[in-house]
């Protein structure tokens, strides 16, 4: 998902709400309404609120072992969904029938399963989502209040196993409010034996909210995400730190996203005939039209979610194709509102460029389609969200080439496509380890832009027009601004909900990207890229953990100590980096004062006498060498450099530069709070620089990494000129009022 506005230069706006009154026409549930009760069933535990960064690597055979390409399917398909759903475009309601077939991978009988009912996050303020928003002071994007007619929900009106009714019980595995209804336990009439499958026939009715987090409607536009009853993941021993079978079924938290088993989806969409649709997967055959309604059937194997969109205002889709080594031919289409026609072409090109980059640097894209959706005006909250083979981007009425608007559209399109790898194909647990998707994806997106020599202008266009400019900055310099380098509040690997505040979650993007950028600076680009290719090849379709990422990097690069230290400091713990160059001096080594031996004779000199002697020798030397540089002379130079460490230890390099342009390097890699080097050299030092290759962007203050014997005032002069230009522009504006 796309983070708050600073990341791309443009924020996403929450659109408002409507549809409650019309929703009263929804079918009345025929099943007994589940009652909130404590979790207790089956002897199989649930992951709880303390879940987070996994430290134990998964077993080699986790999730069925690596997918080599020789298997009959891309993934070890655990679930099969066959869904038929009808959209009422006036009331924005769904009427669905779902046949869910689930395979028990464990060695124990399963007597209860857990389903996610994500739309119930928007049912009322008693949900965990709204509890965190309203009671804990967290925020989500624009946070426009929900009006009376803006809620959304889902009810399972019937659940049957082999014709027998299934008992439903709402549970709160994370200890959220008892009124949360986003997780439901189904007590099965017939246990599922090890290795066997069961089928659940589910009827459901849903009310879409007016566009809110990741889903909803506005006008005739519908983004239908997390809309159907979806089974949770049963993790086995050796998978993501599990030591016994456990259900991973977290409540829908304000900042959390999703996690599910791979499987097959066969979905039939029934919509008004004047609506255009797009969806996960590939359209099967020609749509069927009858009585002013049309049915579209989409199928996609080896994915873990399904989303779709419908709007009667969509313009004719912009279509293209992409081909690359090891990938099937990919059909790319952009669905867009007519007011955003200018955004369609750039979004298509950005997607094709991202297909090329991600396939080359990580591994081949395995699917045959990508659908890009540009939501209409006032539905911006639906923008910047990812689903398998399907994502939403941003829309702009004008996209001038080279503008910040163009950069924003480009970045968001690349970012949302990139989720197709980290969220989609690798399929990490976004509940518990968001850094593996949002963070790694952010890193790879910025890496793509950096490799394409893209740069960011940190100032808004109106300041540029007033004559104020800053040099365009590297993508990772820009990313560093959001990395909480001064005061990190949470481990980078913390869960999506267990964070001090919303900024702690937002920092997952930038702090992960900055950490990985720093590791790449230490390891070198070829080693880091090779490690990520190994990570992708080993863990595609297998739900890796943070520990699995750590192991892939350590093994592939051969730099285990470096990798483990970085993860221990920044992923599993909270540590600030703050190294600085505290002092630099370079002075002539004058004759000794006091009792000394010179020319075989003992003599005694006072300090003033010694200073006078040194001055005389220096004057005589320069008289004899009239063309020598001013810093040259009869004496060697004693250079002293002091550095301070006010945070975690990282491998550092110090480079001292001398007057003749030559340099001397020192390495520093200990946990002591300071270090001093003092040495005598014929050359006079003129400057010293800590981290000269700028490997440590997580360092809290890069401006204190260097010192000169004589100050460099170029930056101050530049800022003075820019401030003067701004003042002159403001004065001119006032005169013309």
VEXTI-248633 format. One line per 4 residues: their letters; for each residue x, y, z of C-alpha. Coordinates in pm, whole numbers. Layout:
BEGIN
a	X Y Z  ...
END
This chain:
BEGIN
xxxx	0 0 0  110 355 -64  205 549 248  116 907 341
xxxx	168 1194 108  532 1287 170  652 965 14  546 1057 -337
xxxx	486 1427 -299  110 1387 -314  -122 1276 -34  -417 1046 -73
xxxx	-745 1195 50  -1023 1014 231  -1339 1080 35  -1633 1087 278
xxxx	-1924 846 323  -2277 740 209  -2513 437 167  -2634 338 514
xxxx	-3005 400 457  -3018 209 131  -2836 -79 295  -3140 -153 508
xxxx	-3278 -339 206  -3006 -604 242  -3123 -962 306  -3184 -1046 670
xxxx	-2943 -1316 794  -3111 -1653 823  -2839 -1797 1047  -2817 -1719 1417
xxxx	-2601 -1410 1461  -2264 -1505 1615  -2196 -1374 1965  -1857 -1241 2076
xxxx	-1689 -1497 2302  -1338 -1589 2413  -1117 -1798 2186  -1128 -2165 2282
xxxx	-1149 -2462 2049  -967 -2757 1906  -645 -2737 2104  -482 -2550 1814
xxxx	-352 -2215 1935  -390 -1878 1769  -112 -1627 1720  -176 -1338 1957
xxxx	-113 -969 1993  252 -1018 2089  335 -1169 1750  601 -986 1555
xxxx	942 -1027 1400  1034 -1395 1377  1390 -1474 1484  1405 -1849 1409
xxxx	1451 -1942 1041  1186 -2160 884  1259 -2525 815  1393 -2618 468
xxxx	1067 -2801 390  841 -2521 517  536 -2461 298  622 -2771 97
xxxx	982 -2670 24  1126 -2441 -244  935 -2407 -569  1184 -2504 -838
xxxx	957 -2467 -1140  940 -2842 -1189  626 -2875 -976  288 -2901 -1154
xxxx	171 -2574 -992  347 -2251 -899  232 -2274 -536  128 -2547 -296
xxxx	-239 -2465 -340  -411 -2490 -3  -746 -2329 -81  -989 -2313 -368
xxxx	-1250 -2035 -394  -1545 -2049 -630  -1751 -1734 -584  -2052 -1586 -757
xxxx	-2135 -1231 -655  -2397 -978 -761  -2337 -603 -726  -2630 -372 -663
xxxx	-2478 -49 -794  -2750 166 -636  -2724 38 -279  -2357 -65 -318
xxxx	-2431 -408 -175  -2305 -754 -262  -2499 -1078 -264  -2260 -1371 -284
xxxx	-2233 -1747 -284  -1895 -1895 -203  -1770 -2251 -216  -1448 -2268 -14
xxxx	-1238 -2586 -21  -953 -2600 229  -682 -2862 275  -551 -2955 620
xxxx	-172 -2958 580  -115 -3048 945  -68 -3385 1114  -364 -3333 1349
xxxx	-741 -3330 1294  -889 -2982 1263  -1229 -2931 1422  -1253 -2554 1385
xxxx	-1136 -2307 1124  -1110 -1928 1134  -1229 -1684 871  -1157 -1315 819
xxxx	-1456 -1086 766  -1254 -775 687  -1546 -553 586  -1668 -566 946
xxxx	-1383 -331 1035  -1617 -61 899  -1933 -196 1066  -1928 36 1367
xxxx	-1693 211 1607  -1672 -104 1817  -1429 -265 1572  -1059 -293 1645
xxxx	-998 -65 1345  -1205 219 1489  -1091 152 1846  -733 216 1738
xxxx	-838 519 1535  -1066 684 1789  -947 560 2129  -572 518 2076
xxxx	-527 832 1868  -382 653 1567  -454 776 1217  -505 634 871
xxxx	-437 857 575  -678 1152 575  -905 1033 859  -1228 1197 742
xxxx	-1502 1103 992  -1756 842 881  -2105 984 844  -2425 804 934
xxxx	-2464 656 586  -2104 554 530  -2051 222 708  -1971 -116 557
xxxx	-2010 -473 677  -2045 -838 584  -2277 -1111 715  -2252 -1482 644
xxxx	-2620 -1571 615  -2550 -1942 582  -2247 -2166 633  -2273 -2538 566
xxxx	-2031 -2830 562  -2168 -3127 369  -2519 -2989 414  -2487 -2947 792
xxxx	-2512 -2599 945  -2189 -2465 1091  -2181 -2272 1418  -2024 -1925 1400
xxxx	-1850 -1749 1688  -1676 -1412 1671  -1334 -1409 1837  -1069 -1147 1909
xxxx	-729 -1323 1895  -539 -1000 1966  -744 -903 2270  -932 -630 2088
xxxx	-1277 -508 2188  -1541 -779 2224  -1745 -588 1967  -1491 -653 1692
xxxx	-1637 -886 1427  -1348 -923 1182  -1253 -1280 1282  -1502 -1565 1312
xxxx	-1450 -1923 1428  -1642 -2199 1253  -1691 -2515 1458  -1709 -2791 1200
xxxx	-1966 -3071 1225  -1705 -3301 1069  -1335 -3272 1161  -1085 -3244 877
xxxx	-837 -3531 895  -465 -3471 831  -399 -3429 462  -769 -3418 377
xxxx	-987 -3135 251  -1326 -2997 342  -1571 -2778 153  -1777 -2498 306
xxxx	-2077 -2355 123  -2125 -1994 230  -2392 -1741 145  -2298 -1386 233
xxxx	-2435 -1035 205  -2214 -728 223  -2248 -352 231  -1954 -168 81
xxxx	-1849 146 271  -1801 473 99  -1433 471 2  -1225 414 310
xxxx	-920 202 382  -846 -7 74  -1205 -56 -44  -1544 105 -103
xxxx	-1753 310 -345  -1794 668 -457  -2068 758 -702  -2072 477 -957
xxxx	-1714 373 -880  -1660 56 -678  -1330 -83 -554  -1418 -420 -407
xxxx	-1135 -543 -187  -1136 -780 114  -1499 -841 37  -1558 -1214 87
xxxx	-1523 -1459 380  -1157 -1557 368  -999 -1845 557  -703 -1776 786
xxxx	-365 -1948 763  -286 -2262 963  90 -2250 1017  283 -2570 1087
xxxx	593 -2639 1300  897 -2495 1127  700 -2224 947  759 -1863 1053
xxxx	877 -1965 1400  585 -2196 1482  668 -2491 1708  321 -2646 1686
xxxx	23 -2599 1455  -126 -2252 1506  -382 -2035 1338  -269 -1695 1218
xxxx	-594 -1499 1225  -542 -1146 1349  -812 -884 1380  -823 -613 1115
xxxx	-607 -343 1273  -596 17 1158  -256 -12 992  -240 -384 922
xxxx	-285 -543 586  -323 -909 498  -193 -1268 497  -348 -1575 338
xxxx	-278 -1914 183  -215 -1956 -188  -488 -2114 -391  -715 -2087 -692
xxxx	-991 -1832 -753  -1281 -1876 -993  -1504 -1570 -955  -1813 -1467 -1149
xxxx	-1910 -1099 -1126  -2269 -997 -1200  -2290 -620 -1263  -2511 -373 -1453
xxxx	-2445 -398 -1826  -2336 -35 -1857  -2047 -95 -1616  -1688 -178 -1707
xxxx	-1503 -416 -1479  -1149 -522 -1400  -1030 -791 -1163  -755 -1016 -1042
xxxx	-672 -1279 -1303  -779 -1343 -1660  -1126 -1303 -1810  -1264 -1636 -1928
xxxx	-1451 -1618 -2258  -1701 -1355 -2359  -1915 -1189 -2090  -2279 -1303 -2079
xxxx	-2548 -1034 -2090  -2914 -1072 -1995  -3184 -842 -1853  -2948 -538 -1853
xxxx	-2690 -721 -1646  -2362 -881 -1750  -2160 -1163 -1598  -1782 -1171 -1613
xxxx	-1586 -1479 -1507  -1227 -1435 -1390  -987 -1715 -1298  -646 -1697 -1136
xxxx	-441 -1975 -980  -156 -1942 -732  -264 -1619 -565  -386 -1546 -214
xxxx	-652 -1280 -272  -896 -1148 -528  -1013 -789 -586  -1219 -620 -853
xxxx	-1359 -289 -966  -1670 -173 -1150  -1769 171 -1276  -1999 293 -1551
xxxx	-1777 599 -1594  -1460 410 -1682  -1326 519 -2020  -1217 266 -2281
xxxx	-925 86 -2114  -573 165 -2225  -407 -165 -2309  -53 -281 -2367
xxxx	161 -590 -2338  493 -684 -2187  732 -971 -2249  1044 -1071 -2061
xxxx	1276 -1370 -2019  1116 -1651 -1819  776 -1480 -1800  458 -1540 -2000
xxxx	333 -1263 -2226  162 -1018 -1991  -150 -821 -2082  -147 -482 -1907
xxxx	-457 -264 -1895  -535 68 -1728  -892 145 -1620  -941 515 -1555
xxxx	-1200 782 -1502  -1226 1017 -1803  -1109 1318 -1600  -777 1140 -1551
xxxx	-703 1042 -1910  -367 1220 -1878  -263 970 -1611  -339 653 -1807
xxxx	-38 656 -2039  221 730 -1768  69 462 -1542  89 206 -1822
xxxx	452 290 -1900  552 286 -1532  395 -58 -1496  576 -192 -1800
xxxx	905 -44 -1678  849 -200 -1335  781 -539 -1494  1116 -514 -1669
xxxx	1311 -405 -1361  1159 -642 -1107  1180 -940 -1343  1545 -867 -1417
xxxx	1660 -791 -1064  1445 -1034 -861  1297 -1300 -1087  1046 -1358 -1366
xxxx	689 -1233 -1326  476 -1551 -1332  127 -1425 -1420  -39 -1329 -1748
xxxx	-207 -1004 -1649  -175 -676 -1464  -473 -445 -1419  -414 -85 -1310
xxxx	-706 119 -1176  -705 498 -1150  -993 595 -920  -1209 896 -1007
xxxx	-1200 1240 -852  -1299 1234 -482  -1222 862 -454  -852 915 -388
xxxx	-869 704 -73  -909 404 -303  -579 486 -473  -243 337 -393
xxxx	-349 -17 -299  -230 -356 -417  -392 -692 -481  -263 -988 -686
xxxx	-226 -890 -1055  -432 -579 -974  -355 -243 -816  -484 111 -787
xxxx	-270 413 -871  -318 791 -848  -503 1017 -1087  -415 1367 -1208
xxxx	-590 1582 -1467  -255 1713 -1590  77 1530 -1586  346 1764 -1726
xxxx	662 1568 -1815  932 1617 -1555  693 1763 -1299  648 1653 -940
xxxx	304 1528 -1045  462 1300 -1303  713 1179 -1045  434 1104 -798
xxxx	227 907 -1049  536 719 -1160  642 628 -808  299 515 -689
xxxx	250 299 -998  590 136 -950  530 95 -578  192 -72 -615
xxxx	317 -301 -889  617 -391 -672  382 -523 -407  297 -791 -660
xxxx	636 -939 -577  679 -881 -204  313 -903 -95  195 -1113 -387
xxxx	450 -1375 -488  663 -1391 -173  345 -1345 34  494 -1246 367
xxxx	274 -1193 673  173 -827 652  0 -844 990  310 -934 1185
xxxx	606 -838 966  512 -540 747  876 -457 675  896 -762 446
xxxx	641 -610 213  607 -235 260  970 -186 359  1144 -414 109
xxxx	914 -298 -168  992 66 -88  1363 -17 -105  1333 -190 -441
xxxx	1117 92 -583  1368 359 -487  1648 136 -611  1474 122 -948
xxxx	1444 501 -957  1805 545 -849  1926 304 -1116  1724 505 -1367
xxxx	1901 823 -1247  1579 973 -1113  1609 1248 -855  1365 1434 -630
xxxx	1310 1807 -601  1247 1864 -230  1087 2206 -278  734 2262 -406
xxxx	700 2417 -753  575 2751 -616  904 2804 -434  1097 2717 -750
xxxx	894 2980 -936  997 3233 -671  1361 3164 -748  1439 2929 -458
xxxx	1607 2606 -560  1777 2311 -400  1984 2054 -583  1765 1758 -681
xxxx	1829 1478 -437  1893 1106 -462  1584 889 -390  1743 749 -76
xxxx	1831 1095 55  1460 1165 18  1367 835 184  1590 915 480
xxxx	1361 1205 572  1095 961 691  1321 705 855  1298 841 1213
xxxx	1677 866 1225  1670 1109 1519  1439 920 1751  1323 577 1631
xxxx	1027 458 1836  990 94 1734  1198 -194 1601  1178 -198 1224
xxxx	1053 -555 1243  765 -485 1483  410 -585 1393  179 -344 1215
xxxx	-26 -269 1528  225 -287 1814  379 57 1760  397 380 1955
xxxx	196 576 1702  108 594 1336  440 753 1246  604 439 1377
xxxx	414 237 1119  484 487 841  855 460 922  841 91 823
xxxx	862 207 464  1151 448 495  1346 290 777  1352 -50 606
xxxx	1446 107 275  1725 308 439  1857 7 631  1869 -202 314
xxxx	2031 84 126  2301 99 395  2357 -276 373  2392 -246 -4
xxxx	2651 29 47  2851 -206 272  2806 -521 65  2821 -376 -283
xxxx	2545 -372 -539  2621 -709 -706  2628 -893 -373  2305 -737 -249
xxxx	2120 -800 -574  2242 -1159 -583  2118 -1208 -226  1772 -1075 -311
xxxx	1753 -1298 -617  1834 -1593 -391  1570 -1477 -142  1309 -1458 -417
xxxx	1405 -1793 -572  1402 -1968 -234  1088 -1815 -87  851 -1734 -373
xxxx	506 -1877 -296  626 -1975 56  553 -1695 307  905 -1608 434
xxxx	972 -1452 773  1218 -1184 875  1450 -1460 996  1433 -1617 649
xxxx	1530 -1286 489  1818 -1252 735  1942 -1603 651  1916 -1547 277
xxxx	2123 -1230 303  2379 -1385 538  2431 -1702 336  2432 -1541 -7
xxxx	2671 -1257 79  2898 -1452 314  2883 -1154 554  2688 -1313 838
xxxx	2840 -1098 1113  2747 -776 935  2395 -896 851  2320 -1033 1197
xxxx	2446 -718 1366  2229 -496 1145  1920 -708 1214  1993 -726 1587
xxxx	2033 -348 1609  1758 -225 1380  1507 -502 1305  1469 -682 1636
xxxx	1551 -379 1853  1543 1 1854  1880 171 1814  1982 513 1701
xxxx	2299 562 1497  2485 882 1569  2856 899 1491  3021 1238 1452
xxxx	3358 1397 1397  3412 1594 1716  3750 1761 1661  4032 1801 1410
xxxx	4367 1975 1459  4691 1971 1260  4982 2163 1414  5358 2180 1346
xxxx	5573 1958 1567  5791 2235 1713  6125 2183 1893  6088 2045 2243
xxxx	6082 2284 2537  6245 2199 2869  6562 1994 2923  6666 1856 2583
xxxx	6975 1720 2408  7073 1896 2086  7402 1841 1902  7520 1615 2181
xxxx	7475 1886 2440  7214 1915 2715  7033 2244 2735  6721 2390 2889
xxxx	6466 2611 2709  6148 2779 2824  5830 2755 2619  5847 3117 2497
xxxx	6208 3069 2392  6110 2752 2207  5826 2931 2027  6064 3205 1915
xxxx	6311 2943 1791  6038 2768 1593  5929 3097 1435  6287 3178 1338
xxxx	6343 2836 1177  6016 2864 987  6103 3212 855  6447 3095 748
xxxx	6301 2792 571  6051 3000 373  6325 3247 279  6522 2955 139
xxxx	6210 2812 -34  6023 3117 -165  5797 2911 -395  5683 2663 -129
xxxx	5320 2641 -19  5228 2831 294  5165 2514 493  5510 2374 408
xxxx	5798 2426 648  6086 2272 839  5865 2075 1079  5639 1773 1052
xxxx	5271 1803 1149  5085 1640 1433  4728 1568 1334  4468 1471 1594
xxxx	4117 1353 1505  3846 1274 1761  3519 1098 1681  3214 1041 1901
xxxx	2964 754 1906  2626 826 2065  2441 521 1940  2483 168 1812
xxxx	2814 62 1662  2852 30 1287  3166 -22 1079  3301 323 1003
xxxx	3575 469 788  3761 794 857  3957 963 580  4204 1245 655
xxxx	4295 1464 358  4628 1649 348  4725 1977 185  4882 1802 -113
xxxx	4556 1616 -184  4676 1282 -52  4472 1092 207  4507 851 495
xxxx	4235 605 597  4140 473 942  3882 204 1028  3663 217 1338
xxxx	3447 -74 1441  3402 -96 1815  3134 0 2066  3340 256 2258
xxxx	3180 600 2292  3474 781 2131  3805 727 1958  4106 950 1894
xxxx	4381 914 1638  4698 1123 1677  4988 1088 1435  5285 1278 1297
xxxx	5317 1321 923  5522 1546 693  5194 1666 543  4951 1908 701
xxxx	4592 1783 733  4325 2011 591  4009 1805 649  3869 1483 789
xxxx	3557 1297 685  3371 1022 866  3180 785 636  3320 944 318
xxxx	3131 697 97  2804 782 275  2725 424 365  2525 506 678
xxxx	2206 693 593  2049 575 920  2296 800 1103  2100 1073 1278
xxxx	2321 1360 1162  2523 1350 842  2618 1718 869  2854 1647 1160
xxxx	3050 1378 976  3318 1615 846  3548 1900 953  3794 2130 782
xxxx	4086 2314 934  3954 2623 755  3575 2645 726  3399 2582 395
xxxx	3134 2851 355  3001 2748 12  2678 2602 150  2611 2909 361
xxxx	2667 3133 59  2424 2922 -147  2153 2937 119  2204 3311 158
xxxx	2154 3358 -215  1836 3149 -212  1694 3335 86  1776 3665 -82
xxxx	1598 3547 -400  1294 3452 -195  1285 3790 -20  1318 3972 -351
xxxx	1034 3768 -502  811 3836 -203  893 4205 -219  802 4213 -588
xxxx	475 4034 -517  385 4285 -245  467 4580 -469  232 4442 -735
x	-62 4391 -496
END
